[in-house]
Amino acid sequence: MNFKVAGGIIGELSEKIPSNLVALNEIIKNSYDAGAKNVNLVFDTANKKFQIIDDGSGMNEQDIQELLHISKSSKQYGEFNIKTSRYIQGSKGLGILAVFKFGKTVKFTTVKNGKSLEFILDFDILSSLDDVSEYEVSIAEKNVGNVPSMTSIEVTLSDEQNFGLVKQYFNDGRNRDKLLNAFLDVNFMIVLEIDGEKFQTKQVDLKTYSPEKKTFDINYSSDNQAVSFVDKNNTEYTRSYPFDQSKNVKVEMNIAAFSFPGGKGKDPLGDQLFLSPKEDNKLTPLIYINDNLFNNYELFEPDIMRSAKGGQALPQLIGYVKIYSSDKNMEFNSDRTNFQENELTAYIANFLSEINKGNYIQVYTIRWKAWLRGGLINGKYSY
């Protein structure tokens, strides 16, 4: 006897994807790993179509076979790909299921080495099968000559799909801006088009981000194990913060602290990249793992010290917490919004919590206690 997998698992796995943002992030990862410099996401609600087009390396028959082999991948997550100069994003072989978040009929067209391949996946047929291995994928092939490589995925939006909700979701800048900035890569552009209205990735330079409201730039690297605080006068304060370098992981922080009138205020540039998707007008740094947005807003919580006495809380923070690792224990839950708990991920979570608390206290004591802790040495305060 052999194991069989019923088609119903396709629906169950795709339904576990918690949001449109997470689903599209999973789809875009394939474009990113394929070396694409541009990916266009086009929603046409009038014609019930959604299309993803990238200028990556395209697919041949072997690549398609791997794509269709669910939960199997030859990729090693987190490894640095010298050819693309990017950290590999895929590893679970589940990205293809994300397309079924938006519709039940999916048409793939891909070009690689002068050959165009085209095939269609039908969710209703797949999910009805007693064994998904029975599903036959018919591939149409033609030679196209000197045509640039690319991949297009066209989804026919489901009849049950509430087109208004999809449009409403991405018209919310908190969701849209995070999708457009899902990768920390200046050589990767995401364009989102919703019924003719276009939005695209824009790079944010924290050094020039609303300088009149900024109080500190805060930076950390686990390589040198030191936190740097730079105030408006460009005076730098440093504090040692140890990191277990035996762990197969690196952590970097680039945070900007602000003082806005009236408490939690607006995003200083008027966009919504750093606004929490869970709470209106709450600013939050974003977490990136191997340069890809990690849809988690608890590991580095701006309100962690809000209950502290003496006004130590500093909730008005934006910026990036960056984690890099190819360790096999860098595991996530099924919807990739939190870590699977193990020794490595528990260490990372605890480290981020402790350094977060330490930074709050440090920022609010620097101004009036610096001279008690060693004074100015070579233009820097050291602790």
Beta strands, then each sheet from edge to edge (+ up, - down):
strand 1: 38-44
strand 2: 49-54
strand 3: 80-81
strand 4: 86-87
strand 5: 103-112
strand 6: 115-122
strand 7: 140-143
strand 8: 150-157
strand 9: 189-194
strand 10: 197-200
strand 11: 214-221
strand 12: 226-230
strand 13: 236-240
strand 14: 250-258
strand 15: 286-289
strand 16: 292-294
strand 17: 317-324
strand 18: 376-377
strand 19: 380-382
sheet 1: 7+ 6- 5+ 8- 2+ 1- 9- 10+
sheet 2: 3+ 4-
sheet 3: 16+ 15- 17- 14+ 11- 12+ 13- 19- 18+
end
